[in-house]
Amino acid sequence: MTGKHPQTITIGGASGYWGDAALATPQLLAVEGLDYLVYDYLAEVTMSILARARVADPDQGYATDFVSAAMEPHLQRIAERG
């Protein structure tokens, strides 16, 4: 990103719900000038799925594959980007 104002930050939204496109992370990491990468797994559909899982098993109720599926394959690149 060229001509970026010194007080401007660039935020990439990698997901809007649990199960959203896995391609968003590498696509956003390719954006020059990206300052932050965020994931939002609190969509209504996600919350209902996670609530149902928690009722069935009190140890559940969270996005179980977030680290392994969304983050782990990209940690090296995220670390390189700072």
C-alpha positions as CSV (number, residue, x, y, z in Angstrom):
1,M,0.0,0.0,0.0
2,T,1.6,3.3,-1.0
3,G,0.9,6.8,0.2
4,K,-0.4,5.5,3.6
5,H,-1.0,8.2,6.1
6,P,1.3,7.8,9.2
7,Q,-1.7,7.4,11.5
8,T,-3.6,5.0,9.3
9,I,-3.7,1.3,10.2
10,T,-4.9,-1.4,7.8
11,I,-7.0,-4.2,9.2
12,G,-7.8,-7.4,7.3
13,G,-10.9,-9.3,8.3
14,A,-10.1,-13.0,7.7
15,S,-13.5,-14.4,8.7
16,G,-17.0,-13.5,9.6
17,Y,-18.0,-16.9,11.0
18,W,-16.6,-20.3,12.0
19,G,-16.0,-22.1,8.7
20,D,-15.5,-19.1,6.6
21,A,-13.1,-19.3,3.6
22,A,-9.7,-20.6,4.6
23,L,-8.2,-18.7,1.7
24,A,-8.7,-15.3,3.4
25,T,-5.6,-15.6,5.6
26,P,-3.0,-16.1,2.9
27,Q,-4.7,-13.6,0.6
28,L,-4.6,-11.0,3.3
29,L,-1.0,-11.8,4.3
30,A,-0.1,-10.9,0.7
31,V,-1.4,-7.4,1.1
32,E,1.4,-4.9,1.5
33,G,0.9,-2.7,4.5
34,L,-1.5,-4.9,6.4
35,D,-1.1,-4.1,10.1
36,Y,-3.6,-6.4,11.7
37,L,-5.3,-9.6,10.8
38,V,-8.6,-10.3,12.7
39,Y,-10.9,-13.3,12.9
40,D,-14.6,-13.0,14.1
41,Y,-16.1,-16.3,15.1
42,L,-19.1,-14.7,16.9
43,A,-21.6,-14.7,14.0
44,E,-25.1,-15.8,15.1
45,V,-24.8,-19.1,13.2
46,T,-21.5,-19.9,14.8
47,M,-22.7,-19.1,18.3
48,S,-25.7,-21.4,17.9
49,I,-23.5,-24.2,16.7
50,L,-21.1,-23.7,19.5
51,A,-23.9,-23.5,22.1
52,R,-25.4,-26.7,20.9
53,A,-21.9,-28.4,21.1
54,R,-21.5,-27.1,24.7
55,V,-24.9,-28.5,25.7
56,A,-23.8,-31.9,24.4
57,D,-20.3,-31.7,26.0
58,P,-19.4,-29.0,28.6
59,D,-15.8,-29.1,27.5
60,Q,-16.8,-27.9,24.0
61,G,-18.4,-24.7,22.8
62,Y,-15.4,-23.1,21.1
63,A,-13.9,-23.1,17.6
64,T,-11.9,-26.3,18.0
65,D,-9.9,-26.0,14.8
66,F,-9.0,-22.3,14.9
67,V,-5.3,-22.8,15.8
68,S,-4.7,-25.9,13.6
69,A,-6.7,-24.8,10.6
70,A,-6.7,-21.0,10.5
71,M,-3.4,-20.1,12.2
72,E,-0.9,-22.9,12.2
73,P,-0.3,-23.1,8.4
74,H,0.4,-19.3,8.4
75,L,2.3,-18.7,11.6
76,Q,5.7,-18.4,9.9
77,R,4.4,-15.7,7.5
78,I,2.5,-13.9,10.3
79,A,5.7,-13.8,12.3
80,E,7.7,-12.5,9.3
81,R,5.1,-9.7,8.9
82,G,5.5,-8.8,12.6
